[in-house]
Structure formats: structure tokens, C-alpha cells
């Protein structure tokens, strides 16, 4: 996790929500809450959740679960652009 420490953005797999944590682990994925715990420990500025199971019609549900652990979360969407300013 050291390579992510203090990153501006962490884009992380969050295939499943709280109701399917065991399924996530069985399939070598993480839940949104797992991703948030990693972001918190790594002290990143923004967590972008990605790689959602088709069972979720609205990824915002997963983002809300992650925000219970780490406040700065957004759900990725196709063609999402995030500007990261170059440090001066």
C-alpha cells in the first residue's frame, strides 16, 4: 500500500457492496467499503470506485457505502475525466 500513500487519486475495484462481501473475496474482488478502508489507510485525497458488478444499476449505492468509511468518494462512469492539477 506504500505506493498509494498520499496519492491525489486512487482508482479502485469495488465490484460488490456490503451485502456481497464474501462473494467479492471468493472472486478476488473488493467491496466498496474495502476500497474505502484502503483509501483511508493510504491517506489519499480522492477515491474513485470502478469495476462494478452488473447487479448494481446505480453505482451511487456503492459510493454511499464507501463514504461511511472515507468521505471523498466518487463512482466512475464511462468517459469520466478528472483533472489533477500539476503541483507548482
PDB file of N, CA, C and O in Angstrom:
ATOM      1  N   UNK A   1       0.820  -1.195   0.000  1.00  0.00           N
ATOM      2  CA  UNK A   1       0.000   0.000   0.000  1.00  0.00           C
ATOM      3  C   UNK A   1       0.862   1.256   0.000  1.00  0.00           C
ATOM      4  O   UNK A   1       0.349   2.350  -0.239  1.00  0.00           O
ATOM      5  N   UNK A   2       2.144   1.126   0.259  1.00  0.00           N
ATOM      6  CA  UNK A   2       3.002   2.300   0.317  1.00  0.00           C
ATOM      7  C   UNK A   2       3.013   3.092  -0.984  1.00  0.00           C
ATOM      8  O   UNK A   2       3.135   4.316  -0.962  1.00  0.00           O
ATOM      9  N   UNK A   3       2.886   2.403  -2.121  1.00  0.00           N
ATOM     10  CA  UNK A   3       2.941   3.115  -3.395  1.00  0.00           C
ATOM     11  C   UNK A   3       1.718   4.003  -3.625  1.00  0.00           C
ATOM     12  O   UNK A   3       1.750   4.867  -4.501  1.00  0.00           O
ATOM     13  N   UNK A   4       0.653   3.811  -2.867  1.00  0.00           N
ATOM     14  CA  UNK A   4      -0.534   4.664  -2.999  1.00  0.00           C
ATOM     15  C   UNK A   4      -0.578   5.772  -1.951  1.00  0.00           C
ATOM     16  O   UNK A   4      -1.395   6.687  -2.055  1.00  0.00           O
ATOM     17  N   UNK A   5       0.271   5.703  -0.969  1.00  0.00           N
ATOM     18  CA  UNK A   5       0.210   6.646   0.154  1.00  0.00           C
ATOM     19  C   UNK A   5       0.268   8.091  -0.330  1.00  0.00           C
ATOM     20  O   UNK A   5       1.190   8.493  -1.040  1.00  0.00           O
ATOM     21  N   UNK A   6      -0.746   8.862   0.078  1.00  0.00           N
ATOM     22  CA  UNK A   6      -0.797  10.284  -0.224  1.00  0.00           C
ATOM     23  C   UNK A   6      -1.142  10.630  -1.660  1.00  0.00           C
ATOM     24  O   UNK A   6      -1.005  11.784  -2.064  1.00  0.00           O
ATOM     25  N   UNK A   7      -1.585   9.654  -2.439  1.00  0.00           N
ATOM     26  CA  UNK A   7      -1.916   9.913  -3.848  1.00  0.00           C
ATOM     27  C   UNK A   7      -3.075  10.896  -3.968  1.00  0.00           C
ATOM     28  O   UNK A   7      -3.939  10.965  -3.093  1.00  0.00           O
ATOM     29  N   UNK A   8      -3.083  11.650  -5.054  1.00  0.00           N
ATOM     30  CA  UNK A   8      -4.209  12.546  -5.321  1.00  0.00           C
ATOM     31  C   UNK A   8      -5.477  11.744  -5.589  1.00  0.00           C
ATOM     32  O   UNK A   8      -6.554  12.095  -5.108  1.00  0.00           O
ATOM     33  N   UNK A   9      -5.346  10.668  -6.357  1.00  0.00           N
ATOM     34  CA  UNK A   9      -6.500   9.845  -6.736  1.00  0.00           C
ATOM     35  C   UNK A   9      -6.126   8.369  -6.640  1.00  0.00           C
ATOM     36  O   UNK A   9      -5.057   7.951  -7.085  1.00  0.00           O
ATOM     37  N   UNK A  10      -7.026   7.596  -6.052  1.00  0.00           N
ATOM     38  CA  UNK A  10      -6.906   6.141  -6.057  1.00  0.00           C
ATOM     39  C   UNK A  10      -8.122   5.595  -6.799  1.00  0.00           C
ATOM     40  O   UNK A  10      -9.256   5.774  -6.354  1.00  0.00           O
ATOM     41  N   UNK A  11      -7.890   4.935  -7.920  1.00  0.00           N
ATOM     42  CA  UNK A  11      -8.969   4.285  -8.669  1.00  0.00           C
ATOM     43  C   UNK A  11      -8.932   2.821  -8.267  1.00  0.00           C
ATOM     44  O   UNK A  11      -7.928   2.133  -8.450  1.00  0.00           O
ATOM     45  N   UNK A  12     -10.058   2.354  -7.710  1.00  0.00           N
ATOM     46  CA  UNK A  12     -10.032   1.030  -7.084  1.00  0.00           C
ATOM     47  C   UNK A  12     -11.251   0.202  -7.456  1.00  0.00           C
ATOM     48  O   UNK A  12     -12.365   0.717  -7.558  1.00  0.00           O
ATOM     49  N   UNK A  13     -11.022  -1.077  -7.653  1.00  0.00           N
ATOM     50  CA  UNK A  13     -12.077  -2.064  -7.859  1.00  0.00           C
ATOM     51  C   UNK A  13     -13.064  -2.020  -6.687  1.00  0.00           C
ATOM     52  O   UNK A  13     -12.664  -2.003  -5.523  1.00  0.00           O
ATOM     53  N   UNK A  14     -14.327  -2.004  -7.009  1.00  0.00           N
ATOM     54  CA  UNK A  14     -15.373  -2.083  -5.970  1.00  0.00           C
ATOM     55  C   UNK A  14     -16.561  -2.823  -6.570  1.00  0.00           C
ATOM     56  O   UNK A  14     -17.654  -2.273  -6.708  1.00  0.00           O
ATOM     57  N   UNK A  15     -16.328  -4.047  -6.912  1.00  0.00           N
ATOM     58  CA  UNK A  15     -17.301  -4.840  -7.651  1.00  0.00           C
ATOM     59  C   UNK A  15     -18.595  -5.058  -6.879  1.00  0.00           C
ATOM     60  O   UNK A  15     -19.671  -5.127  -7.474  1.00  0.00           O
ATOM     61  N   UNK A  16     -18.497  -5.165  -5.563  1.00  0.00           N
ATOM     62  CA  UNK A  16     -19.668  -5.517  -4.762  1.00  0.00           C
ATOM     63  C   UNK A  16     -19.891  -4.543  -3.610  1.00  0.00           C
ATOM     64  O   UNK A  16     -18.995  -3.802  -3.208  1.00  0.00           O
ATOM     65  N   UNK A  17     -21.116  -4.572  -3.095  1.00  0.00           N
ATOM     66  CA  UNK A  17     -21.477  -3.795  -1.920  1.00  0.00           C
ATOM     67  C   UNK A  17     -21.434  -4.650  -0.666  1.00  0.00           C
ATOM     68  O   UNK A  17     -20.990  -5.798  -0.688  1.00  0.00           O
ATOM     69  N   UNK A  18     -21.902  -4.067   0.422  1.00  0.00           N
ATOM     70  CA  UNK A  18     -21.844  -4.723   1.730  1.00  0.00           C
ATOM     71  C   UNK A  18     -22.534  -6.088   1.762  1.00  0.00           C
ATOM     72  O   UNK A  18     -22.087  -6.989   2.471  1.00  0.00           O
ATOM     73  N   UNK A  19     -23.604  -6.244   1.012  1.00  0.00           N
ATOM     74  CA  UNK A  19     -24.373  -7.493   1.049  1.00  0.00           C
ATOM     75  C   UNK A  19     -23.646  -8.669   0.386  1.00  0.00           C
ATOM     76  O   UNK A  19     -24.058  -9.818   0.538  1.00  0.00           O
ATOM     77  N   UNK A  20     -22.577  -8.384  -0.342  1.00  0.00           N
ATOM     78  CA  UNK A  20     -21.889  -9.444  -1.086  1.00  0.00           C
ATOM     79  C   UNK A  20     -20.385  -9.460  -0.825  1.00  0.00           C
ATOM     80  O   UNK A  20     -19.600  -9.760  -1.725  1.00  0.00           O
ATOM     81  N   UNK A  21     -19.986  -9.142   0.392  1.00  0.00           N
ATOM     82  CA  UNK A  21     -18.562  -9.091   0.742  1.00  0.00           C
ATOM     83  C   UNK A  21     -17.897 -10.452   0.541  1.00  0.00           C
ATOM     84  O   UNK A  21     -16.796 -10.526  -0.005  1.00  0.00           O
ATOM     85  N   UNK A  22     -18.547 -11.514   0.971  1.00  0.00           N
ATOM     86  CA  UNK A  22     -17.946 -12.847   0.823  1.00  0.00           C
ATOM     87  C   UNK A  22     -17.776 -13.215  -0.649  1.00  0.00           C
ATOM     88  O   UNK A  22     -16.764 -13.803  -1.031  1.00  0.00           O
ATOM     89  N   UNK A  23     -18.757 -12.872  -1.468  1.00  0.00           N
ATOM     90  CA  UNK A  23     -18.659 -13.134  -2.906  1.00  0.00           C
ATOM     91  C   UNK A  23     -17.486 -12.360  -3.498  1.00  0.00           C
ATOM     92  O   UNK A  23     -16.769 -12.871  -4.359  1.00  0.00           O
ATOM     93  N   UNK A  24     -17.294 -11.135  -3.037  1.00  0.00           N
ATOM     94  CA  UNK A  24     -16.154 -10.333  -3.505  1.00  0.00           C
ATOM     95  C   UNK A  24     -14.849 -11.056  -3.214  1.00  0.00           C
ATOM     96  O   UNK A  24     -13.992 -11.181  -4.089  1.00  0.00           O
ATOM     97  N   UNK A  25     -14.704 -11.523  -2.009  1.00  0.00           N
ATOM     98  CA  UNK A  25     -13.456 -12.189  -1.614  1.00  0.00           C
ATOM     99  C   UNK A  25     -13.263 -13.514  -2.357  1.00  0.00           C
ATOM    100  O   UNK A  25     -12.149 -13.853  -2.756  1.00  0.00           O
ATOM    101  N   UNK A  26     -14.358 -14.257  -2.538  1.00  0.00           N
ATOM    102  CA  UNK A  26     -14.273 -15.527  -3.274  1.00  0.00           C
ATOM    103  C   UNK A  26     -13.793 -15.314  -4.706  1.00  0.00           C
ATOM    104  O   UNK A  26     -13.094 -16.156  -5.269  1.00  0.00           O
ATOM    105  N   UNK A  27     -14.175 -14.181  -5.289  1.00  0.00           N
ATOM    106  CA  UNK A  27     -13.845 -13.887  -6.687  1.00  0.00           C
ATOM    107  C   UNK A  27     -12.655 -12.939  -6.835  1.00  0.00           C
ATOM    108  O   UNK A  27     -12.418 -12.389  -7.911  1.00  0.00           O
ATOM    109  N   UNK A  28     -11.913 -12.755  -5.744  1.00  0.00           N
ATOM    110  CA  UNK A  28     -10.719 -11.905  -5.740  1.00  0.00           C
ATOM    111  C   UNK A  28     -11.018 -10.463  -6.138  1.00  0.00           C
ATOM    112  O   UNK A  28     -10.250  -9.832  -6.866  1.00  0.00           O
ATOM    113  N   UNK A  29     -12.149  -9.952  -5.646  1.00  0.00           N
ATOM    114  CA  UNK A  29     -12.532  -8.558  -5.830  1.00  0.00           C
ATOM    115  C   UNK A  29     -12.630  -7.908  -4.456  1.00  0.00           C
ATOM    116  O   UNK A  29     -12.412  -8.552  -3.430  1.00  0.00           O
ATOM    117  N   UNK A  30     -12.959  -6.632  -4.454  1.00  0.00           N
ATOM    118  CA  UNK A  30     -13.181  -5.936  -3.190  1.00  0.00           C
ATOM    119  C   UNK A  30     -14.561  -5.303  -3.198  1.00  0.00           C
ATOM    120  O   UNK A  30     -15.164  -5.085  -4.248  1.00  0.00           O
ATOM    121  N   UNK A  31     -15.038  -5.018  -2.008  1.00  0.00           N
ATOM    122  CA  UNK A  31     -16.292  -4.279  -1.874  1.00  0.00           C
ATOM    123  C   UNK A  31     -15.967  -2.789  -1.865  1.00  0.00           C
ATOM    124  O   UNK A  31     -14.808  -2.396  -1.730  1.00  0.00           O
ATOM    125  N   UNK A  32     -16.985  -1.983  -2.009  1.00  0.00           N
ATOM    126  CA  UNK A  32     -16.799  -0.532  -1.939  1.00  0.00           C
ATOM    127  C   UNK A  32     -16.234  -0.139  -0.577  1.00  0.00           C
ATOM    128  O   UNK A  32     -15.370   0.733  -0.484  1.00  0.00           O
ATOM    129  N   UNK A  33     -16.721  -0.778   0.467  1.00  0.00           N
ATOM    130  CA  UNK A  33     -16.228  -0.483   1.821  1.00  0.00           C
ATOM    131  C   UNK A  33     -14.750  -0.886   1.967  1.00  0.00           C
ATOM    132  O   UNK A  33     -13.975  -0.166   2.596  1.00  0.00           O
ATOM    133  N   UNK A  34     -14.362  -2.024   1.392  1.00  0.00           N
ATOM    134  CA  UNK A  34     -12.953  -2.437   1.413  1.00  0.00           C
ATOM    135  C   UNK A  34     -12.082  -1.370   0.745  1.00  0.00           C
ATOM    136  O   UNK A  34     -11.034  -0.996   1.272  1.00  0.00           O
ATOM    137  N   UNK A  35     -12.520  -0.889  -0.408  1.00  0.00           N
ATOM    138  CA  UNK A  35     -11.766   0.137  -1.135  1.00  0.00           C
ATOM    139  C   UNK A  35     -11.641   1.405  -0.298  1.00  0.00           C
ATOM    140  O   UNK A  35     -10.591   2.047  -0.290  1.00  0.00           O
ATOM    141  N   UNK A  36     -12.710   1.763   0.405  1.00  0.00           N
ATOM    142  CA  UNK A  36     -12.683   2.956   1.256  1.00  0.00           C
ATOM    143  C   UNK A  36     -11.707   2.786   2.413  1.00  0.00           C
ATOM    144  O   UNK A  36     -11.013   3.733   2.782  1.00  0.00           O
ATOM    145  N   UNK A  37     -11.649   1.606   2.978  1.00  0.00           N
ATOM    146  CA  UNK A  37     -10.703   1.353   4.072  1.00  0.00           C
ATOM    147  C   UNK A  37      -9.263   1.462   3.577  1.00  0.00           C
ATOM    148  O   UNK A  37      -8.397   1.967   4.292  1.00  0.00           O
ATOM    149  N   UNK A  38      -9.010   1.000   2.378  1.00  0.00           N
ATOM    150  CA  UNK A  38      -7.674   1.125   1.786  1.00  0.00           C
ATOM    151  C   UNK A  38      -7.346   2.597   1.545  1.00  0.00           C
ATOM    152  O   UNK A  38      -6.240   3.044   1.848  1.00  0.00           O
ATOM    153  N   UNK A  39      -8.300   3.350   1.004  1.00  0.00           N
ATOM    154  CA  UNK A  39      -8.086   4.779   0.756  1.00  0.00           C
ATOM    155  C   UNK A  39      -7.801   5.530   2.050  1.00  0.00           C
ATOM    156  O   UNK A  39      -6.940   6.409   2.090  1.00  0.00           O
ATOM    157  N   UNK A  40      -8.521   5.181   3.099  1.00  0.00           N
ATOM    158  CA  UNK A  40      -8.322   5.822   4.398  1.00  0.00           C
ATOM    159  C   UNK A  40      -6.915   5.541   4.926  1.00  0.00           C
ATOM    160  O   UNK A  40      -6.216   6.458   5.357  1.00  0.00           O
ATOM    161  N   UNK A  41      -6.509   4.292   4.891  1.00  0.00           N
ATOM    162  CA  UNK A  41      -5.177   3.913   5.382  1.00  0.00           C
ATOM    163  C   UNK A  41      -4.068   4.538   4.539  1.00  0.00           C
ATOM    164  O   UNK A  41      -3.009   4.890   5.060  1.00  0.00           O
ATOM    165  N   UNK A  42      -4.313   4.674   3.244  1.00  0.00           N
ATOM    166  CA  UNK A  42      -3.304   5.227   2.341  1.00  0.00           C
ATOM    167  C   UNK A  42      -3.286   6.754   2.343  1.00  0.00           C
ATOM    168  O   UNK A  42      -2.400   7.371   1.751  1.00  0.00           O
ATOM    169  N   UNK A  43      -4.264   7.357   3.009  1.00  0.00           N
ATOM    170  CA  UNK A  43      -4.346   8.821   3.111  1.00  0.00           C
ATOM    171  C   UNK A  43      -4.374   9.486   1.736  1.00  0.00           C
ATOM    172  O   UNK A  43      -3.681  10.475   1.498  1.00  0.00           O
ATOM    173  N   UNK A  44      -5.188   8.928   0.833  1.00  0.00           N
ATOM    174  CA  UNK A  44      -5.332   9.528  -0.492  1.00  0.00           C
ATOM    175  C   UNK A  44      -6.324  10.684  -0.414  1.00  0.00           C
ATOM    176  O   UNK A  44      -7.055  10.823   0.567  1.00  0.00           O
ATOM    177  N   UNK A  45      -6.342  11.505  -1.450  1.00  0.00           N
ATOM    178  CA  UNK A  45      -7.251  12.652  -1.451  1.00  0.00           C
ATOM    179  C   UNK A  45      -8.633  12.296  -1.996  1.00  0.00           C
ATOM    180  O   UNK A  45      -9.643  12.790  -1.494  1.00  0.00           O
ATOM    181  N   UNK A  46      -8.682  11.443  -3.019  1.00  0.00           N
ATOM    182  CA  UNK A  46      -9.949  11.088  -3.658  1.00  0.00           C
ATOM    183  C   UNK A  46      -9.938   9.610  -4.021  1.00  0.00           C
ATOM    184  O   UNK A  46      -8.968   9.103  -4.585  1.00  0.00           O
ATOM    185  N   UNK A  47     -11.021   8.932  -3.691  1.00  0.00           N
ATOM    186  CA  UNK A  47     -11.220   7.537  -4.077  1.00  0.00           C
ATOM    187  C   UNK A  47     -12.245   7.491  -5.207  1.00  0.00           C
ATOM    188  O   UNK A  47     -13.357   8.001  -5.072  1.00  0.00           O
ATOM    189  N   UNK A  48     -11.859   6.878  -6.314  1.00  0.00           N
ATOM    190  CA  UNK A  48     -12.774   6.689  -7.439  1.00  0.00           C
ATOM    191  C   UNK A  48     -13.060   5.195  -7.543  1.00  0.00           C
ATOM    192  O   UNK A  48     -12.170   4.394  -7.829  1.00  0.00           O
ATOM    193  N   UNK A  49     -14.302   4.842  -7.307  1.00  0.00           N
ATOM    194  CA  UNK A  49     -14.714   3.439  -7.370  1.00  0.00           C
ATOM    195  C   UNK A  49     -14.941   3.034  -8.819  1.00  0.00           C
ATOM    196  O   UNK A  49     -15.446   3.815  -9.625  1.00  0.00           O
ATOM    197  N   UNK A  50     -14.559   1.797  -9.137  1.00  0.00           N
ATOM    198  CA  UNK A  50     -14.625   1.319 -10.510  1.00  0.00           C
ATOM    199  C   UNK A  50     -14.936  -0.177 -10.533  1.00  0.00           C
ATOM    200  O   UNK A  50     -14.906  -0.840  -9.496  1.00  0.00           O
ATOM    201  N   UNK A  51     -15.234  -0.703 -11.721  1.00  0.00           N
ATOM    202  CA  UNK A  51     -15.425  -2.143 -11.953  1.00  0.00           C
ATOM    203  C   UNK A  51     -16.594  -2.696 -11.124  1.00  0.00           C
ATOM    204  O   UNK A  51     -16.416  -3.559 -10.264  1.00  0.00           O
ATOM    205  N   UNK A  52     -17.779  -2.178 -11.408  1.00  0.00           N
ATOM    206  CA  UNK A  52     -18.980  -2.546 -10.660  1.00  0.00           C
ATOM    207  C   UNK A  52     -19.652  -3.785 -11.243  1.00  0.00           C
ATOM    208  O   UNK A  52     -19.667  -3.981 -12.458  1.00  0.00           O
ATOM    209  N   UNK A  53     -20.203  -4.610 -10.371  1.00  0.00           N
ATOM    210  CA  UNK A  53     -20.996  -5.749 -10.814  1.00  0.00           C
ATOM    211  C   UNK A  53     -22.248  -5.239 -11.530  1.00  0.00           C
ATOM    212  O   UNK A  53     -22.800  -4.199 -11.171  1.00  0.00           O
ATOM    213  N   UNK A  54     -22.682  -5.976 -12.535  1.00  0.00           N
ATOM    214  CA  UNK A  54     -23.892  -5.607 -13.283  1.00  0.00           C
ATOM    215  C   UNK A  54     -25.141  -5.639 -12.413  1.00  0.00           C
ATOM    216  O   UNK A  54     -26.182  -5.113 -12.808  1.00  0.00           O
ATOM    217  N   UNK A  55     -25.051  -6.247 -11.240  1.00  0.00           N
ATOM    218  CA  UNK A  55     -26.207  -6.298 -10.343  1.00  0.00           C
ATOM    219  C   UNK A  55     -26.586  -4.912  -9.809  1.00  0.00           C
ATOM    220  O   UNK A  55     -27.689  -4.729  -9.294  1.00  0.00           O
ATOM    221  N   UNK A  56     -25.672  -3.930  -9.931  1.00  0.00           N
ATOM    222  CA  UNK A  56     -25.938  -2.576  -9.434  1.00  0.00           C
ATOM    223  C   UNK A  56     -26.307  -1.672 -10.602  1.00  0.00           C
ATOM    224  O   UNK A  56     -25.476  -1.377 -11.460  1.00  0.00           O
ATOM    225  N   UNK A  57     -27.557  -1.239 -10.625  1.00  0.00           N
ATOM    226  CA  UNK A  57     -27.990  -0.338 -11.695  1.00  0.00           C
ATOM    227  C   UNK A  57     -27.531   1.085 -11.428  1.00  0.00           C
ATOM    228  O   UNK A  57     -27.464   1.901 -12.348  1.00  0.00           O
ATOM    229  N   UNK A  58     -27.216   1.388 -10.178  1.00  0.00           N
ATOM    230  CA  UNK A  58     -26.748   2.726  -9.812  1.00  0.00           C
ATOM    231  C   UNK A  58     -25.538   2.577  -8.894  1.00  0.00           C
ATOM    232  O   UNK A  58     -25.677   2.152  -7.747  1.00  0.00           O
ATOM    233  N   UNK A  59     -24.372   2.918  -9.386  1.00  0.00           N
ATOM    234  CA  UNK A  59     -23.137   2.777  -8.611  1.00  0.00           C
ATOM    235  C   UNK A  59     -23.090   3.736  -7.426  1.00  0.00           C
ATOM    236  O   UNK A  59     -22.250   3.585  -6.539  1.00  0.00           O
ATOM    237  N   UNK A  60     -23.978   4.709  -7.405  1.00  0.00           N
ATOM    238  CA  UNK A  60     -24.005   5.647  -6.273  1.00  0.00           C
ATOM    239  C   UNK A  60     -24.296   4.911  -4.964  1.00  0.00           C
ATOM    240  O   UNK A  60     -23.856   5.344  -3.899  1.00  0.00           O
ATOM    241  N   UNK A  61     -25.024   3.816  -5.038  1.00  0.00           N
ATOM    242  CA  UNK A  61     -25.276   2.985  -3.853  1.00  0.00           C
ATOM    243  C   UNK A  61     -23.949   2.514  -3.246  1.00  0.00           C
ATOM    244  O   UNK A  61     -23.782   2.518  -2.027  1.00  0.00           O
ATOM    245  N   UNK A  62     -23.022   2.116  -4.094  1.00  0.00           N
ATOM    246  CA  UNK A  62     -21.712   1.673  -3.625  1.00  0.00           C
ATOM    247  C   UNK A  62     -20.904   2.849  -3.080  1.00  0.00           C
ATOM    248  O   UNK A  62     -20.210   2.715  -2.072  1.00  0.00           O
ATOM    249  N   UNK A  63     -20.993   3.989  -3.739  1.00  0.00           N
ATOM    250  CA  UNK A  63     -20.279   5.182  -3.271  1.00  0.00           C
ATOM    251  C   UNK A  63     -20.769   5.589  -1.883  1.00  0.00           C
ATOM    252  O   UNK A  63     -19.971   5.993  -1.037  1.00  0.00           O
ATOM    253  N   UNK A  64     -22.060   5.486  -1.649  1.00  0.00           N
ATOM    254  CA  UNK A  64     -22.608   5.830  -0.332  1.00  0.00           C
ATOM    255  C   UNK A  64     -22.061   4.899   0.747  1.00  0.00           C
ATOM    256  O   UNK A  64     -21.744   5.346   1.849  1.00  0.00           O
ATOM    257  N   UNK A  65     -21.950   3.620   0.439  1.00  0.00           N
ATOM    258  CA  UNK A  65     -21.380   2.678   1.411  1.00  0.00           C
ATOM    259  C   UNK A  65     -19.925   3.033   1.705  1.00  0.00           C
ATOM    260  O   UNK A  65     -19.495   2.986   2.857  1.00  0.00           O
ATOM    261  N   UNK A  66     -19.177   3.384   0.681  1.00  0.00           N
ATOM    262  CA  UNK A  66     -17.769   3.750   0.865  1.00  0.00           C
ATOM    263  C   UNK A  66     -17.634   5.025   1.693  1.00  0.00           C
ATOM    264  O   UNK A  66     -16.719   5.139   2.509  1.00  0.00           O
ATOM    265  N   UNK A  67     -18.536   5.981   1.491  1.00  0.00           N
ATOM    266  CA  UNK A  67     -18.472   7.254   2.227  1.00  0.00           C
ATOM    267  C   UNK A  67     -18.689   7.085   3.726  1.00  0.00           C
ATOM    268  O   UNK A  67     -18.340   7.973   4.504  1.00  0.00           O
ATOM    269  N   UNK A  68     -19.251   5.978   4.133  1.00  0.00           N
ATOM    270  CA  UNK A  68     -19.385   5.719   5.569  1.00  0.00           C
ATOM    271  C   UNK A  68     -18.015   5.525   6.214  1.00  0.00           C
ATOM    272  O   UNK A  68     -17.874   5.659   7.430  1.00  0.00           O
ATOM    273  N   UNK A  69     -17.011   5.211   5.407  1.00  0.00           N
ATOM    274  CA  UNK A  69     -15.647   4.982   5.888  1.00  0.00           C
ATOM    275  C   UNK A  69     -14.718   6.129   5.489  1.00  0.00           C
ATOM    276  O   UNK A  69     -13.898   6.580   6.288  1.00  0.00           O
ATOM    277  N   UNK A  70     -14.855   6.593   4.252  1.00  0.00           N
ATOM    278  CA  UNK A  70     -13.950   7.593   3.679  1.00  0.00           C
ATOM    279  C   UNK A  70     -14.798   8.626   2.940  1.00  0.00           C
ATOM    280  O   UNK A  70     -15.530   8.258   2.020  1.00  0.00           O
ATOM    281  N   UNK A  71     -14.724   9.898   3.308  1.00  0.00           N
ATOM    282  CA  UNK A  71     -15.686  10.872   2.782  1.00  0.00           C
ATOM    283  C   UNK A  71     -15.510  11.283   1.320  1.00  0.00           C
ATOM    284  O   UNK A  71     -16.491  11.648   0.673  1.00  0.00           O
ATOM    285  N   UNK A  72     -14.319  11.236   0.796  1.00  0.00           N
ATOM    286  CA  UNK A  72     -14.067  11.754  -0.545  1.00  0.00           C
ATOM    287  C   UNK A  72     -14.100  10.614  -1.569  1.00  0.00           C
ATOM    288  O   UNK A  72     -13.070  10.042  -1.925  1.00  0.00           O
ATOM    289  N   UNK A  73     -15.320  10.303  -2.029  1.00  0.00           N
ATOM    290  CA  UNK A  73     -15.541   9.149  -2.909  1.00  0.00           C
ATOM    291  C   UNK A  73     -16.416   9.554  -4.083  1.00  0.00           C
ATOM    292  O   UNK A  73     -17.361  10.329  -3.933  1.00  0.00           O
ATOM    293  N   UNK A  74     -16.091   9.025  -5.239  1.00  0.00           N
ATOM    294  CA  UNK A  74     -16.993   9.161  -6.381  1.00  0.00           C
ATOM    295  C   UNK A  74     -17.009   7.842  -7.145  1.00  0.00           C
ATOM    296  O   UNK A  74     -16.049   7.073  -7.110  1.00  0.00           O
ATOM    297  N   UNK A  75     -18.109   7.602  -7.829  1.00  0.00           N
ATOM    298  CA  UNK A  75     -18.247   6.402  -8.649  1.00  0.00           C
ATOM    299  C   UNK A  75     -17.848   6.747 -10.078  1.00  0.00           C
ATOM    300  O   UNK A  75     -18.341   7.719 -10.649  1.00  0.00           O
ATOM    301  N   UNK A  76     -16.959   5.952 -10.649  1.00  0.00           N
ATOM    302  CA  UNK A  76     -16.534   6.177 -12.031  1.00  0.00           C
ATOM    303  C   UNK A  76     -17.695   5.908 -12.981  1.00  0.00           C
ATOM    304  O   UNK A  76     -18.627   5.167 -12.670  1.00  0.00           O
ATOM    305  N   UNK A  77     -17.606   6.524 -14.124  1.00  0.00           N
ATOM    306  CA  UNK A  77     -18.572   6.278 -15.191  1.00  0.00           C
ATOM    307  C   UNK A  77     -17.807   6.333 -16.508  1.00  0.00           C
ATOM    308  O   UNK A  77     -16.696   6.860 -16.558  1.00  0.00           O
ATOM    309  N   UNK A  78     -18.384   5.804 -17.551  1.00  0.00           N
ATOM    310  CA  UNK A  78     -17.712   5.804 -18.848  1.00  0.00           C
ATOM    311  C   UNK A  78     -17.321   7.219 -19.258  1.00  0.00           C
ATOM    312  O   UNK A  78     -18.112   8.155 -19.141  1.00  0.00           O
ATOM    313  N   UNK A  79     -16.107   7.357 -19.731  1.00  0.00           N
ATOM    314  CA  UNK A  79     -15.551   8.610 -20.241  1.00  0.00           C
ATOM    315  C   UNK A  79     -15.381   9.694 -19.178  1.00  0.00           C
ATOM    316  O   UNK A  79     -15.267  10.875 -19.506  1.00  0.00           O
ATOM    317  N   UNK A  80     -15.363   9.301 -17.931  1.00  0.00           N
ATOM    318  CA  UNK A  80     -15.132  10.249 -16.841  1.00  0.00           C
ATOM    319  C   UNK A  80     -13.745  10.863 -16.989  1.00  0.00           C
ATOM    320  O   UNK A  80     -12.767  10.158 -17.238  1.00  0.00           O
ATOM    321  N   UNK A  81     -13.671  12.175 -16.834  1.00  0.00           N
ATOM    322  CA  UNK A  81     -12.388  12.879 -16.846  1.00  0.00           C
ATOM    323  C   UNK A  81     -12.226  13.576 -15.510  1.00  0.00           C
ATOM    324  O   UNK A  81     -13.149  14.225 -15.017  1.00  0.00           O
ATOM    325  N   UNK A  82     -11.058  13.437 -14.936  1.00  0.00           N
ATOM    326  CA  UNK A  82     -10.746  14.100 -13.674  1.00  0.00           C
ATOM    327  C   UNK A  82      -9.457  14.874 -13.888  1.00  0.00           C
ATOM    328  O   UNK A  82      -8.430  14.296 -14.243  1.00  0.00           O
ATOM    329  N   UNK A  83      -9.511  16.162 -13.674  1.00  0.00           N
ATOM    330  CA  UNK A  83      -8.309  16.975 -13.811  1.00  0.00           C
ATOM    331  C   UNK A  83      -7.531  16.946 -12.510  1.00  0.00           C
ATOM    332  O   UNK A  83      -8.074  17.165 -11.427  1.00  0.00           O
ATOM    333  N   UNK A  84      -6.261  16.673 -12.646  1.00  0.00           N
ATOM    334  CA  UNK A  84      -5.363  16.691 -11.498  1.00  0.00           C
ATOM    335  C   UNK A  84      -4.357  17.799 -11.765  1.00  0.00           C
ATOM    336  O   UNK A  84      -3.519  17.677 -12.659  1.00  0.00           O
ATOM    337  N   UNK A  85      -4.435  18.875 -11.000  1.00  0.00           N
ATOM    338  CA  UNK A  85      -3.513  19.988 -11.262  1.00  0.00           C
ATOM    339  C   UNK A  85      -2.064  19.590 -10.995  1.00  0.00           C
ATOM    340  O   UNK A  85      -1.762  18.859 -10.052  1.00  0.00           O
ATOM    341  N   UNK A  86      -1.192  20.085 -11.839  1.00  0.00           N
ATOM    342  CA  UNK A  86       0.232  19.839 -11.670  1.00  0.00           C
ATOM    343  C   UNK A  86       0.722  20.673 -10.493  1.00  0.00           C
ATOM    344  O   UNK A  86       0.488  21.881 -10.456  1.00  0.00           O
ATOM    345  N   UNK A  87       1.396  20.051  -9.535  1.00  0.00           N
ATOM    346  CA  UNK A  87       1.866  20.825  -8.378  1.00  0.00           C
ATOM    347  C   UNK A  87       2.941  21.829  -8.788  1.00  0.00           C
ATOM    348  O   UNK A  87       3.848  21.521  -9.562  1.00  0.00           O
ATOM    349  N   UNK A  88       2.815  23.006  -8.260  1.00  0.00           N
ATOM    350  CA  UNK A  88       3.786  24.059  -8.598  1.00  0.00           C
ATOM    351  C   UNK A  88       4.951  24.050  -7.660  1.00  0.00           C
ATOM    352  O   UNK A  88       5.861  24.867  -7.798  1.00  0.00           O
TER     353      UNK A  88
END
